[in-house]
Amino acid sequence: MRPEIHVSGDDVEMVTQLKNYLTKRLKYLLDMPGTIGIGVSGGSMPPIFTKALFACDADLLNWRRIRIFMVDERYVDKDDEQSNLGTYLKLFPPELAYVFVPIPICNDLSLTARLYEDNLRRILLPEQSGTSPRFDLLFLGCGPDGHTASLFPGDRAEHVTEYGWVGVVQDSPKPPKTRITLSFASLKFAKHSAFIITGAPKAHVVRAIWDRDNTLPASMARPYNDRLTLFVDEAAAKSLPSRDSSEESDSRSPQPFD
Ligand SMILES: O=C(O)[C@H](O)[C@@H](O)[C@H](O)[C@H](O)COP(=O)(O)O
């Protein structure tokens, strides 16, 4: 099944598209029991995701049920300006800091990854019995090199945790060099994933995702259930097949919700 594609003309339109997607997913998830786990990325995503989330109707923002976690994090304290979690905490009202799954940065990188995995299991999936995570929503970015989260070409992530949900990277081509990241296995078990991608330098990555070209991590991270949505601006969409081309499939039809 092809990913669902939303092409936006500007940030305002993309925020509206994201808000509509979040609304649809939150309405469905709130009808289900359990914690709602939403994974987010860093880079340029924090402001646009935050705007879209707070544009949702207040009755959907059930903070007793919603927990937000980082799909990757730089190995820095949350007060460091490079911290993804720190960036979100600055954008959220301080009284909502508790909705973020903490990343216990300590002086041992592997221990940090193991502690984070423990938090993901304990806070997000208390009902989780198996070893594979079932995150409800993932919001992923990508780099022009095709990385997503902190999974870079060249298989640089080392698995150091009990369940392999979180890996460590010590030679990230994107600074800073040292990071923790969800693993491909974690990303691929998501119930729904969405990429937020803008800019012409990433158009070839968008096409690789569309084509299932698994030479790039961003394409390899597609969920097993194929429930994938792409939010792209016109520049990032420029390599996609045109709407009326033979390469087009029925991807624009609405996907069944789980
Ligand atoms: O910690 C990070 O750097 C991000 O999680 C990373 O995976 C990001 O999503 C991509 O590098 C895209 O970043 P931009 O959106 O800023 O291009």
The ligand as an SDF file (V2000), in Angstrom:
LIG
                    3D

 17 16  0  0  0  0  0  0  0  0999 V2000
   17.5840   14.7630   16.4490 O   0  0  0  0  0  0  0  0  0  0  0  0
   17.4490   15.0030   15.2580 C   0  0  0  0  0  0  0  0  0  0  0  0
   18.2690   15.6170   14.5920 O   0  0  0  0  0  0  0  0  0  0  0  0
   16.1730   14.6200   14.5680 C   0  0  0  0  0  0  0  0  0  0  0  0
   15.3730   13.7830   15.2810 O   0  0  0  0  0  0  0  0  0  0  0  0
   16.4440   14.1400   13.1790 C   0  0  0  0  0  0  0  0  0  0  0  0
   16.1290   12.8230   12.9050 O   0  0  0  0  0  0  0  0  0  0  0  0
   15.6420   15.0430   12.2830 C   0  0  0  0  0  0  0  0  0  0  0  0
   14.2790   14.6330   12.2730 O   0  0  0  0  0  0  0  0  0  0  0  0
   16.1940   15.0220   10.8780 C   0  0  0  0  0  0  0  0  0  0  0  0
   17.5970   15.1990   10.9330 O   0  0  0  0  0  0  0  0  0  0  0  0
   15.5490   16.1620   10.0780 C   0  0  0  0  0  0  0  0  0  0  0  0
   15.9140   17.3680   10.6710 O   0  0  0  0  0  0  0  0  0  0  0  0
   15.3770   18.7380    9.9880 P   0  0  0  0  0  0  0  0  0  0  0  0
   13.8860   18.6140    9.9800 O   0  0  0  0  0  0  0  0  0  0  0  0
   15.8640   19.8240   10.8950 O   0  0  0  0  0  0  0  0  0  0  0  0
   15.9380   18.7770    8.5990 O   0  0  0  0  0  0  0  0  0  0  0  0
  1  2  2  0
  2  3  1  0
  2  4  1  0
  4  5  1  0
  4  6  1  0
  6  7  1  0
  6  8  1  0
  8  9  1  0
  8 10  1  0
 10 11  1  0
 10 12  1  0
 12 13  1  0
 13 14  1  0
 14 15  2  0
 14 16  1  0
 14 17  1  0
M  END
$$$$
